[in-house]
Structures are given as C-alpha cells and as structure tokens.
Amino acid sequence: MSQILTLVADRTATTLDAATIGRVREAVEGGVPDILSPGEAADIPCAAPPDQAAVRASLVAQAIDAIAAPADRRRKKLLLADMDSTIVTGETLDELAIFAGVGAEVAAITRLSMNGEIDFAEALRRRVAMLKGLDLGALERTWRGVRLSPGARELVATMRAHGAFTALVSGGFTFFTARVAAQAGFDAHRANDLIDDGHALTGALREPILDRDAKLAALRAFAAERGLALADTLAVGDGANDLAMLRAAGTGVAYHAKPVVAAEARARVDHGGLRALLFIQGYRANEIVGDG
C-alpha cells in the first residue's frame, strides 16, 4: 500500500469508534486499520491517494481529521512551526495592540494579511507603527496571557526524543518566540525584532522583515545544515505567510488555517490539536512524550 490515511478525532468533541473507521475503510477500499491511539487515531493503508470527498462523506460531519500521505518516510527529522494561532492559541501582535488602544484596527489588518489579501511585510510595518510609544511593560503583560496550543509540548518533545530538530519560525517578535520556544521545548527560534528606546516601542522593526520567503529560506537552511532532504521535513502554520514553507516541506500541515491556506494545503488539521501531527507520522500514543 503506497498511501496511509490517518484519522484523528478531536478528543474533546468525539470518539473515533470502530464503526466510523469501518465506514472510511470501505469508502477508500483500504486495508486493515492500525489503531494508533484507541478512540483517537488510526491508520488505514490505501493503494492510491484516497478520494477526499468520499472520506468526508463517510465521516458524516464528525470532528475527525483525515490526512493522507505517502507510506514511506513518514517520520520527519525536522519540524518548522509557525507561532501565532499555531503553537500558541492567539495572535500576540493583536493582543499587544490592545494595550496600545488600537486592538480592533490592528486585528483587522492581521485578518487581511493572514488571508493573503495584503502583503505581509507591509501589513506588519503598518501594525507596528501603530504601537509607537507603547511602554515596554505591555510586552510582559501580553506574555502573561499567552497560552500554548493543545499538544504543542507533546509534538516538540516527542519529535526531539526521536532525533528530530525543531524550530519556531514566526513573523511575530523575538520577545515572544524566545519565551514560547523555551516553554514548548524548541531547539531554535527566529522572528522579527521590535525596536525600542529603552522605555517604549519606537514603532519600527529591524530589517529585513521575516516574511513568507524568509520562512521558506529557514526551512531550506535548517534542512541543509543537517544534510536533510525536504522530504524529511514537517512544517505547520495557519496563515498566508506560511504557504511557501508548507508547499516545500515533505509534509506541510495547515493547522486550523485561514481559508486561503486550507484550500491550498495538502494536509489539514481542522478539528484536533497538535498531537495530530504525531499521528500523521505514525507515532502511537505510548510513544508520545508527555502523553496523558
């Protein structure tokens, strides 16, 4: 069987039962299912890429993700992850802007940027300019509200335990990526630098801007440094500035993504948490570091 269809249930909403697995298997004419996590995840081997319309119909609108991928080289040796709305639940720039009294205006630009309706670098400069004069204490106050997405620590810890290199690459700011990388356990992080005068933000960034091209360049550079083919890489993100790296990675996953990204991504996680990225690679529940 050349393909694997992985089913992953959102454990907070539903259970992956035998009947559901059976319906999907029949719809794709798949082989004997392999249970990765009882009630949560299963692999169905397929002779060819499965018909996604048939898969969706057999799932009858349940909160279950179905991701198809080649059966070979499943376990990746490099993880490159976006931060905002991916590894963490919110958008740190939008939350920082609330303290500057421009939350609604900044959030509106963020939505346009993440949907690919305006240039990312231009949008970032516009939003940061609106933060001019904001005291540096707002950064700490914003950080106190940042939360990791479900499964973030498990994803990073499990891949590292199996020899993978993990990097957080964000169009956000190093103030946050340094802290998120430490909290989630990443090996490295890259992001943009806010400029301040020692007391407040100046409304400017250090150039060049880390944008979609820089994310793609980071994927290639991290892989090349470790002698890895792009086929051995996994990338995950949610916004238009993530599309280039998602397309280039061996497995590129759109995570609870904006419509333009979800429409183009080869793999999507719309329901569950980041544990799904481990199941896509064939990890079993008893191999997940920090499971439980």
Rosetta silent file (secondary structure, phi, psi, omega in degrees, C-alpha in Angstrom):
SEQUENCE: MSQILTLVADRTATTLDAATIGRVREAVEGGVPDILSPGEAADIPCAAPPDQAAVRASLVAQAIDAIAAPADRRRKKLLLADMDSTIVTGETLDELAIFAGVGAEVAAITRLSMNGEIDFAEALRRRVAMLKGLDLGALERTWRGVRLSPGARELVATMRAHGAFTALVSGGFTFFTARVAAQAGFDAHRANDLIDDGHALTGALREPILDRDAKLAALRAFAAERGLALADTLAVGDGANDLAMLRAAGTGVAYHAKPVVAAEARARVDHGGLRALLFIQGYRANEIVGDG
SCORE:     score description
SCORE:     0.000 S_00000001
   1 L     0.000  125.955 -173.412    0.000    0.000    0.000 S_00000001
   2 L   -89.619  -15.332 -176.949    1.572    3.285   -1.102 S_00000001
   3 E  -126.138  153.305  173.223   -0.587    5.668    0.925 S_00000001
   4 E  -124.519  127.768  172.505   -1.720    5.980    4.534 S_00000001
   5 E  -102.058  116.638 -178.887   -4.940    7.724    5.516 S_00000001
   6 E  -102.175  126.278  176.337   -4.708    8.814    9.149 S_00000001
   7 E  -103.140  130.542  179.823   -7.894    9.539   11.083 S_00000001
   8 E  -134.868  121.360 -179.898   -7.591   11.697   14.213 S_00000001
   9 E   -90.024  144.687  169.547  -10.520   12.601   16.439 S_00000001
  10 L   -74.731  107.429 -173.282  -10.807   15.764   18.486 S_00000001
  11 L   -62.898  -20.268  179.572  -10.908   14.094   21.902 S_00000001
  12 L   -80.876  -11.660 -173.525  -12.871   16.981   23.403 S_00000001
  13 L  -122.702  -26.810 -173.891  -15.728   16.501   20.934 S_00000001
  14 L  -159.403  175.715  177.133  -15.944   12.912   19.733 S_00000001
  15 L  -125.687  138.998  176.680  -14.508    9.398   19.738 S_00000001
  16 E   -85.100   99.986 -175.912  -13.050    7.519   16.802 S_00000001
  17 L   -98.770  172.068 -176.693  -15.033    4.300   17.023 S_00000001
  18 H   -62.282  -35.435 -178.680  -14.879    1.045   15.059 S_00000001
  19 H   -65.511  -42.609  178.947  -17.984    1.898   13.047 S_00000001
  20 H   -64.684  -46.724  178.467  -16.508    5.150   11.800 S_00000001
  21 H   -57.942  -41.356 -179.854  -13.186    3.514   10.928 S_00000001
  22 H   -63.887  -41.176  179.153  -15.112    0.801    9.074 S_00000001
  23 H   -62.718  -44.753 -179.345  -17.124    3.310    7.035 S_00000001
  24 H   -66.201  -43.734  179.533  -13.994    5.183    5.981 S_00000001
  25 H   -57.704  -43.238  178.913  -12.139    1.975    5.171 S_00000001
  26 H   -64.970  -40.282 -177.564  -14.990    0.852    2.943 S_00000001
  27 H   -64.616  -33.099 -176.838  -15.193    4.253    1.232 S_00000001
  28 H  -103.756    2.181 -177.591  -11.491    4.210    0.307 S_00000001
  29 L    54.279   47.095 -175.230  -11.215    0.442   -0.236 S_00000001
  30 L   -86.216  172.970  178.387   -8.469    0.435    2.357 S_00000001
  31 L   -85.832 -164.739 -177.106   -6.536   -2.298    4.092 S_00000001
  32 L   -67.714  125.381 -178.857   -6.645   -3.475    7.694 S_00000001
  33 L   -66.247  149.526  175.835   -6.693   -0.449   10.043 S_00000001
  34 E  -116.961  116.057 -177.599   -3.866    0.089   12.540 S_00000001
  35 E   -80.663  116.857  179.452   -5.020    1.678   15.802 S_00000001
  36 E   -87.858  -35.237  178.794   -2.504    4.307   16.926 S_00000001
  37 E  -151.666  112.294 -175.609   -4.498    5.544   19.916 S_00000001
  38 L   -53.389  128.210  179.434   -7.759    3.825   20.939 S_00000001
  39 E    78.066   -3.008 -174.546  -10.709    6.120   20.361 S_00000001
  40 L  -126.592  -45.716 -172.384   -8.456    8.817   18.954 S_00000001
  41 E  -147.150  143.473  178.530   -6.303    7.856   15.967 S_00000001
  42 E  -151.973  148.385  173.528   -5.965    5.130   13.351 S_00000001
  43 E  -101.293  139.292  172.277   -4.114    4.484   10.089 S_00000001
  44 E  -123.019  113.678  178.260   -5.844    2.998    7.054 S_00000001
  45 E   -70.557  141.399 -178.039   -3.463    1.777    4.316 S_00000001
  46 E  -133.187  147.676 -179.974   -4.556    2.653    0.772 S_00000001
  47 L   -76.153  -22.686 -177.900   -3.361    1.552   -2.667 S_00000001
  48 L  -149.770  164.378  176.842   -3.722    5.095   -4.041 S_00000001
  49 L   -53.231  126.423 -175.404   -4.441    8.595   -2.739 S_00000001
  50 L   -70.131  153.367  175.965   -7.962    8.359   -1.280 S_00000001
  51 L   -73.670  109.326 -174.898  -10.943   10.254   -2.632 S_00000001
  52 H   -65.627  -31.750  177.186  -11.298   13.067   -0.102 S_00000001
  53 H   -63.677  -40.886  178.369  -14.946   13.683   -0.986 S_00000001
  54 H   -67.105  -37.772  178.277  -15.720   10.051   -0.178 S_00000001
  55 H   -63.268  -47.833 -179.237  -13.766   10.331    3.079 S_00000001
  56 H   -60.958  -41.193  179.998  -15.667   13.453    4.149 S_00000001
  57 H   -63.136  -39.545 -178.440  -18.999   11.838    3.326 S_00000001
  58 H   -73.032  -19.983  178.460  -18.162    8.751    5.387 S_00000001
  59 H   -84.388   -9.976  176.403  -17.216   10.901    8.389 S_00000001
  60 L    42.168   51.941  172.634  -20.718   12.478    8.418 S_00000001
  61 L    63.084   21.863  174.685  -19.513   15.836    9.772 S_00000001
  62 L   -74.247  159.056  179.502  -17.825   14.366   12.851 S_00000001
  63 L   -80.877   66.427 -177.452  -14.940   16.264   14.470 S_00000001
  64 E  -131.823  127.990  175.377  -12.386   13.952   12.886 S_00000001
  65 E   -88.393  143.915  178.314   -9.448   14.951   10.703 S_00000001
  66 E  -128.967  114.741 -174.402   -8.449   12.725    7.795 S_00000001
  67 E  -124.332  123.685  178.778   -4.943   13.226    6.388 S_00000001
  68 E  -101.922  142.087  179.993   -3.470   11.209    3.526 S_00000001
  69 E  -156.262  158.642  175.345    0.267   10.900    2.931 S_00000001
  70 E   -58.576  148.128 -176.633    2.778    8.561    1.283 S_00000001
  71 L   -74.798  -22.522 -178.033    3.555    5.485    3.348 S_00000001
  72 L   -91.910  157.549  177.837    7.328    5.914    3.104 S_00000001
  73 L    51.949   44.047 -176.727    9.482    8.430    5.036 S_00000001
  74 L   -71.139  -43.865 -175.188    6.648    9.227    7.435 S_00000001
  75 L   -81.586  116.520 -173.382    8.702   10.189   10.462 S_00000001
  76 L   -87.467  152.967 -175.893   10.251   13.572    9.841 S_00000001
  77 L  -106.546   -0.775  177.231   13.638   14.721   11.071 S_00000001
  78 E  -145.187  129.151  174.687   12.934   18.468   11.076 S_00000001
  79 E  -113.389  125.925  173.523    9.926   20.384   12.402 S_00000001
  80 E  -119.684  120.451 -173.454    9.399   24.021   11.402 S_00000001
  81 E  -125.726  137.337  167.761    6.435   25.656   13.135 S_00000001
  82 L   -68.794  160.292 -179.898    4.673   28.995   12.975 S_00000001
  83 L  -100.294  -65.850 -170.841    3.906   30.543   16.370 S_00000001
  84 E   -67.124  130.281 -178.909    0.749   32.689   16.404 S_00000001
  85 L    62.127   16.459  175.121   -2.514   30.716   16.161 S_00000001
  86 L  -129.753  -78.049  177.361   -0.414   27.568   15.704 S_00000001
  87 L   -74.949  -30.940  171.362    1.947   26.803   18.577 S_00000001
  88 E  -114.751  158.887 -170.120    0.119   29.401   20.695 S_00000001
  89 L   -77.107  -23.750 -174.558   -3.621   29.940   20.681 S_00000001
  90 L  -119.400 -171.844  177.062   -3.743   33.653   19.885 S_00000001
  91 L  -107.160  107.690 -173.019   -2.114   36.426   17.846 S_00000001
  92 H   -62.335  -35.461  179.012    0.473   38.118   20.068 S_00000001
  93 H   -65.940  -43.128  178.346    0.598   41.313   17.998 S_00000001
  94 H   -60.556  -40.921 -178.693   -3.174   41.713   18.169 S_00000001
  95 H   -70.540  -36.486  175.738   -3.084   41.181   21.926 S_00000001
  96 H   -64.257  -38.277 -178.017   -0.207   43.647   22.338 S_00000001
  97 H   -64.248  -26.047  178.072   -2.160   46.223   20.326 S_00000001
  98 H   -60.365  -38.336  179.841   -4.997   46.128   22.857 S_00000001
  99 H   -69.711  -20.926  177.920   -2.667   47.755   25.396 S_00000001
 100 L   -91.103   -1.240 -179.809   -1.962   50.495   22.852 S_00000001
 101 L    77.210   16.641 -178.365   -5.686   51.135   22.380 S_00000001
 102 L  -126.089   30.396 -175.319   -5.598   50.053   18.733 S_00000001
 103 H   -57.922  -47.718 -176.897   -6.695   46.433   19.114 S_00000001
 104 H   -65.459  -42.864 -178.618   -9.551   46.485   16.609 S_00000001
 105 H   -64.568  -43.996 -179.928   -7.574   48.328   13.944 S_00000001
 106 H   -67.371  -42.316  179.792   -4.567   46.020   14.213 S_00000001
 107 H   -61.434  -36.135  179.024   -6.711   42.862   14.278 S_00000001
 108 H   -64.533  -41.012  177.967   -8.441   43.959   11.075 S_00000001
 109 H   -68.287  -38.997  178.021   -5.087   44.303    9.285 S_00000001
 110 H   -58.376  -44.354 -179.377   -3.965   40.944   10.700 S_00000001
 111 H   -60.492  -43.923  179.007   -7.017   39.226    9.202 S_00000001
 112 H   -63.064  -41.971 -178.875   -6.304   40.699    5.773 S_00000001
 113 H   -66.325  -46.527 -177.212   -2.645   39.705    5.986 S_00000001
 114 H   -68.214  -23.700  176.022   -3.258   36.145    7.162 S_00000001
 115 L   -88.783    1.317  177.998   -5.796   35.667    4.350 S_00000001
 116 L    76.741   18.471 -176.719   -3.223   36.868    1.813 S_00000001
 117 L   -85.918  -19.521  174.072   -5.228   39.975    0.886 S_00000001
 118 L  -139.340  156.901 -178.250   -2.353   42.384    1.589 S_00000001
 119 L   -60.990  134.089 -175.497    1.422   41.995    1.618 S_00000001
 120 H   -61.511  -49.445 -176.837    2.674   40.562    4.913 S_00000001
 121 H   -61.716  -43.554  177.681    5.703   42.864    5.334 S_00000001
 122 H   -60.402  -45.416 -179.227    3.666   45.964    4.531 S_00000001
 123 H   -63.183  -39.256 -179.276    0.944   44.881    6.953 S_00000001
 124 H   -66.029  -45.015  178.794    3.477   44.201    9.711 S_00000001
 125 H   -60.380  -42.466  179.366    5.127   47.612    9.350 S_00000001
 126 H   -61.209  -43.859 -177.368    1.707   49.320    9.451 S_00000001
 127 H   -69.515  -42.313 -179.522    0.674   47.480   12.583 S_00000001
 128 H   -66.580  -35.684  177.491    3.957   48.023   14.431 S_00000001
 129 H   -58.872  -31.098  179.880    3.880   51.750   13.574 S_00000001
 130 L   -73.345  -10.136  179.863    0.581   51.925   15.458 S_00000001
 131 L   -95.437    2.439 -177.934    2.379   50.721   18.607 S_00000001
 132 L   -53.897  129.322  178.680    4.729   53.733   18.740 S_00000001
 133 L    90.948   -5.294  179.785    5.091   54.995   22.305 S_00000001
 134 L   -70.174  128.858 -177.221    3.748   51.827   23.934 S_00000001
 135 E   -67.558  148.838 -174.608    5.648   51.192   27.177 S_00000001
 136 L   -64.824  -20.908  177.241    7.761   48.048   27.296 S_00000001
 137 H   -61.511  -23.540  179.056    5.792   46.733   30.251 S_00000001
 138 H   -65.291  -28.453  176.854    2.989   45.933   27.796 S_00000001
 139 H   -63.241  -45.624  178.199    5.161   43.184   26.332 S_00000001
 140 H   -65.677  -39.271  179.704    5.306   41.428   29.697 S_00000001
 141 H   -65.191  -38.460  176.820    1.606   41.936   30.262 S_00000001
 142 H   -65.249  -43.204 -178.886    0.855   40.413   26.865 S_00000001
 143 H   -58.392  -35.764 -179.041    3.171   37.486   27.573 S_00000001
 144 L   -62.574  -20.831  179.962    1.243   36.637   30.737 S_00000001
 145 L   -97.470   -1.266 -177.651   -1.815   35.889   28.567 S_00000001
 146 L   -76.771  134.441  179.732   -0.041   33.670   26.012 S_00000001
 147 L  -128.657  137.732  175.471   -1.103   30.002   26.063 S_00000001
 148 E   -69.455  146.594  175.936    0.346   27.031   24.209 S_00000001
 149 L   -71.397  152.585  178.215   -1.994   25.196   21.850 S_00000001
 150 L   -55.769  129.528  177.189   -3.116   21.697   22.890 S_00000001
 151 L    87.718   -1.759 -176.788   -0.429   19.163   22.077 S_00000001
 152 H   -61.838  -50.467 -178.941    2.360   21.695   21.438 S_00000001
 153 H   -63.735  -39.841 -179.282    4.705   20.365   24.111 S_00000001
 154 H   -63.844  -42.620  179.595    3.953   16.746   23.175 S_00000001
 155 H   -59.114  -51.596 -176.146    4.662   17.408   19.492 S_00000001
 156 H   -67.686  -46.813 -176.825    8.026   19.053   20.141 S_00000001
 157 H   -64.183  -40.036 -178.099    9.161   16.707   22.922 S_00000001
 158 H   -68.740  -44.260  179.231    8.247   13.545   21.006 S_00000001
 159 H   -65.250  -40.374  177.867    9.962   14.582   17.797 S_00000001
 160 H   -64.591  -38.647 -179.943   13.088   15.665   19.700 S_00000001
 161 H   -63.705  -23.304  178.988   13.104   12.373   21.619 S_00000001
 162 L  -104.293   21.551  170.046   13.245   10.593   18.261 S_00000001
 163 L    90.927    6.103 -179.534   16.129   12.688   16.944 S_00000001
 164 L   -83.093  152.874  172.694   14.339   15.486   15.092 S_00000001
 165 E   -96.746  137.238 -175.033   15.436   19.139   15.143 S_00000001
 166 E  -124.356  132.704 -178.052   12.646   21.576   15.997 S_00000001
 167 E  -136.234  137.853  175.083   12.450   25.283   15.145 S_00000001
 168 E   -99.655  119.160 -177.388    9.899   28.003   15.784 S_00000001
 169 E  -127.768  115.969 -168.949    9.861   30.484   12.888 S_00000001
 170 E  -131.852  146.922  169.951    7.450   33.390   13.193 S_00000001
 171 E   -80.453    1.953  176.617    6.521   36.633   11.521 S_00000001
 172 E   -83.659 -141.593 -168.869    5.954   37.854   15.083 S_00000001
 173 E  -123.268  144.869 -177.714    8.553   39.053   17.546 S_00000001
 174 H   -61.663  -27.201  176.892   11.606   37.541   19.214 S_00000001
 175 H   -53.929  -40.589 -178.351   10.378   38.801   22.606 S_00000001
 176 H   -88.687  -40.822 -177.101    7.646   36.161   22.365 S_00000001
 177 H   -63.373  -35.320  178.639    9.324   33.447   20.291 S_00000001
 178 H   -60.894  -41.980 -178.832   12.216   33.193   22.775 S_00000001
 179 H   -74.403  -41.362  179.020    9.755   32.549   25.606 S_00000001
 180 H   -66.442  -42.009  178.667    7.467   30.253   23.624 S_00000001
 181 H   -59.331  -42.510  179.227   10.425   28.252   22.304 S_00000001
 182 H   -66.939  -42.264 -177.575   11.686   27.733   25.857 S_00000001
 183 H   -68.027  -39.448 -177.740    8.247   26.815   27.184 S_00000001
 184 H   -88.473  -16.272  176.048    7.434   24.356   24.379 S_00000001
 185 L    95.472   18.804  179.384   10.967   22.955   24.154 S_00000001
 186 L   -66.240  152.082  175.999   12.073   24.025   20.657 S_00000001
 187 L   -75.168  -32.916 -174.387   15.743   23.808   19.687 S_00000001
 188 E  -151.262  162.923  175.611   15.752   27.191   17.936 S_00000001
 189 E  -147.414  149.728  174.947   13.600   30.207   17.113 S_00000001
 190 E  -140.056  141.677  178.843   13.575   33.012   14.559 S_00000001
 191 E  -165.524 -169.674  178.946   11.325   36.085   14.356 S_00000001
 192 E   -92.106  154.614 -179.713   11.307   39.868   13.914 S_00000001
 193 L  -107.236  122.554  172.025   12.905   42.361   16.309 S_00000001
 194 E   -76.862  142.007  177.027   10.937   45.289   17.713 S_00000001
 195 E   -99.087  135.413  177.763   12.964   48.478   18.205 S_00000001
 196 E  -134.528  167.418 -179.847   12.637   50.404   21.472 S_00000001
 197 L  -104.467   16.340 -177.435   14.310   53.385   23.106 S_00000001
 198 L    96.711  -16.536 -179.513   14.764   51.673   26.438 S_00000001
 199 L  -127.830  -35.689 -174.557   11.358   52.770   27.707 S_00000001
 200 E  -147.389  164.029  176.150    8.844   52.385   24.870 S_00000001
 201 E   -72.928  143.535 -179.417    8.449   50.983   21.374 S_00000001
 202 E   -89.889   -9.414 -176.469    9.547   53.286   18.559 S_00000001
 203 E    86.059   14.280 -178.764    7.039   51.908   16.057 S_00000001
 204 E  -128.583  164.891  178.880    9.791   50.374   13.915 S_00000001
 205 E  -124.857  152.789  170.056   11.322   46.953   13.220 S_00000001
 206 L   -73.424  134.734  178.076   14.815   45.825   12.394 S_00000001
 207 L   -92.092  155.754   -0.328   15.063   44.965    8.717 S_00000001
 208 L   -80.374  159.292  178.648   14.835   42.693    6.860 S_00000001
 209 L   -73.296  136.515  173.059   11.338   41.511    7.775 S_00000001
 210 L   -81.794  102.772 -176.698   10.921   37.789    8.408 S_00000001
 211 L  -117.800 -160.578 -176.393    8.123   37.076    5.914 S_00000001
 212 H   -62.789  -37.604  178.939    6.890   34.097    3.856 S_00000001
 213 H   -67.445  -36.777  178.699   10.097   34.000    1.799 S_00000001
 214 H   -69.415  -33.271  176.224   12.203   34.052    4.955 S_00000001
 215 H   -65.696  -43.449  176.961   10.199   31.166    6.398 S_00000001
 216 H   -62.251  -43.776  178.880   10.852   29.142    3.263 S_00000001
 217 H   -61.631  -38.118  178.833   14.536   30.087    3.398 S_00000001
 218 H   -64.859  -42.274  177.674   14.678   28.979    7.046 S_00000001
 219 H   -57.790  -48.752 -178.496   13.179   25.591    6.162 S_00000001
 220 H   -65.227  -40.479 -178.052   15.764   25.066    3.444 S_00000001
 221 H   -67.732  -46.174  179.160   18.639   26.309    5.602 S_00000001
 222 H   -61.398  -39.278  178.701   17.793   24.176    8.642 S_00000001
 223 H   -66.652  -46.358 -178.325   17.437   21.125    6.371 S_00000001
 224 H   -62.627  -40.209  179.800   20.691   21.808    4.518 S_00000001
 225 H   -60.036  -26.998 -177.656   22.613   22.332    7.768 S_00000001
 226 L  -106.893    9.083  178.096   21.579   18.821    8.840 S_00000001
 227 L    65.955   30.712 -177.316   22.006   17.158    5.467 S_00000001
 228 L  -100.542  145.019  169.129   18.274   16.517    5.173 S_00000001
 229 L   -78.849  153.107  177.783   16.126   16.356    2.074 S_00000001
 230 H   -60.985  -24.667  177.063   12.967   18.486    2.171 S_00000001
 231 H   -61.690  -20.887 -178.928   11.051   15.195    2.034 S_00000001
 232 H   -95.575   16.903 -177.187   12.246   14.622    5.615 S_00000001
 233 E  -115.337  153.129  176.221   10.727   17.871    6.925 S_00000001
 234 E  -126.711  128.680  176.529    7.413   18.786    8.536 S_00000001
 235 E  -125.277  146.705 -179.988    6.045   22.347    8.551 S_00000001
 236 E  -141.280  138.461  178.551    2.892   23.649   10.218 S_00000001
 237 E  -170.152  177.772 -174.693    1.156   27.023   10.103 S_00000001
 238 L  -128.493  -15.253 -172.229   -2.156   28.791    9.629 S_00000001
 239 L  -112.000  170.755 -178.184   -1.622   31.984    7.603 S_00000001
 240 H   -59.945  -30.625  179.131   -0.841   33.047    4.045 S_00000001
 241 H   -73.348   -3.801  176.631    2.766   33.811    5.040 S_00000001
 242 H   -97.150  -11.516 -170.601    3.162   30.098    5.855 S_00000001
 243 H   -60.090  -41.358 -177.132    2.106   28.790    2.444 S_00000001
 244 H   -61.343  -44.134 -179.549    5.542   28.751    0.824 S_00000001
 245 H   -72.279  -32.184  178.171    7.076   26.622    3.570 S_00000001
 246 H   -65.813  -39.070  179.376    4.003   24.356    3.718 S_00000001
 247 H   -67.300  -37.020 -173.412    4.276   23.687   -0.014 S_00000001
 248 H   -80.791  -28.608 -175.691    8.022   22.968    0.172 S_00000001
 249 L   -67.886  154.926  175.336    8.049   20.692    3.223 S_00000001
 250 L   -57.676  -42.905  171.112    7.781   16.940    2.905 S_00000001
 251 E  -128.391  116.376  178.167    4.597   17.235    4.960 S_00000001
 252 E  -112.457  118.583 -172.902    3.022   20.692    5.147 S_00000001
 253 E  -111.907  123.244  171.679    0.086   20.943    7.551 S_00000001
 254 E   -84.315  116.292 -174.109   -2.479   23.749    7.614 S_00000001
 255 E  -105.230  111.721 -177.500   -3.485   23.961   11.279 S_00000001
 256 L    42.655   52.024 -162.974   -6.945   25.451   11.942 S_00000001
 257 L   -86.466  162.922  172.753   -5.957   27.591    8.998 S_00000001
 258 L   -66.017  153.363 -173.211   -7.287   30.651    7.226 S_00000001
 259 H   -52.548  -42.572 -177.986   -9.424   29.798    4.149 S_00000001
 260 H   -63.895  -32.773 -179.642   -6.746   30.595    1.553 S_00000001
 261 H   -78.118  -45.149  179.268   -4.300   28.296    3.337 S_00000001
 262 H   -59.586  -35.705 -177.825   -6.767   25.479    3.979 S_00000001
 263 H   -68.956  -28.666 -174.982   -7.754   25.493    0.315 S_00000001
 264 H  -101.417  -18.581 -174.071   -4.174   25.009   -0.888 S_00000001
 265 L   -71.760  144.695  176.240   -2.632   22.778    1.758 S_00000001
 266 L   -75.552  -29.075 -179.911   -2.037   19.100    1.063 S_00000001
 267 E  -131.449  139.690 -177.549   -2.740   18.223    4.708 S_00000001
 268 E  -134.571  139.450  167.583   -5.171   19.901    7.101 S_00000001
 269 E  -118.251  107.866 -176.312   -5.955   19.671   10.791 S_00000001
 270 L  -103.800  -19.412 -171.384   -9.286   21.409   11.291 S_00000001
 271 L  -116.423  -54.622 -172.086  -10.547   19.792   14.498 S_00000001
 272 L   -83.993 -171.251  179.908   -7.932   18.321   16.822 S_00000001
 273 L   -94.006 -167.319 -175.077   -4.778   19.566   18.490 S_00000001
 274 L   -73.552  -11.177  171.829   -1.121   19.345   17.543 S_00000001
 275 L   -56.975  -29.317 -179.183   -0.948   15.686   18.619 S_00000001
 276 H   -55.925  -32.403 -179.109   -2.435   15.016   15.185 S_00000001
 277 H   -68.451  -23.219  174.526    0.946   15.862   13.636 S_00000001
 278 H   -77.336  -42.241  179.214    2.465   12.947   15.537 S_00000001
 279 H   -64.903  -35.440  176.552   -0.188   10.512   14.380 S_00000001
 280 H   -57.754  -31.516 -179.866    0.333   11.669   10.776 S_00000001
 281 L   -87.751    0.713  177.871    3.912   10.458   11.221 S_00000001
 282 L    89.748    8.226  176.263    2.794    7.081   12.542 S_00000001
 283 L   -68.287  144.303  174.740    3.560    7.642   16.215 S_00000001
 284 L   -97.673  159.898 -177.091    1.491    5.613   18.669 S_00000001
 285 H   -55.659  -38.438 -177.609    0.015    7.020   21.864 S_00000001
 286 H   -74.771   -3.741  175.521    2.524    5.114   24.020 S_00000001
 287 H   -98.011  -10.746 -175.828    5.395    6.801   22.129 S_00000001
 288 L   -77.453  121.935 -179.583    4.177   10.330   22.797 S_00000001
 289 L   -73.497  125.129 -178.841    6.329   12.106   25.356 S_00000001
 290 L    83.919   10.792  179.467    4.150   13.729   27.995 S_00000001
 291 L   -62.811  145.442  176.284    1.012   11.886   26.842 S_00000001
 292 L   122.559    0.000    0.000   -1.853   11.827   29.242 S_00000001
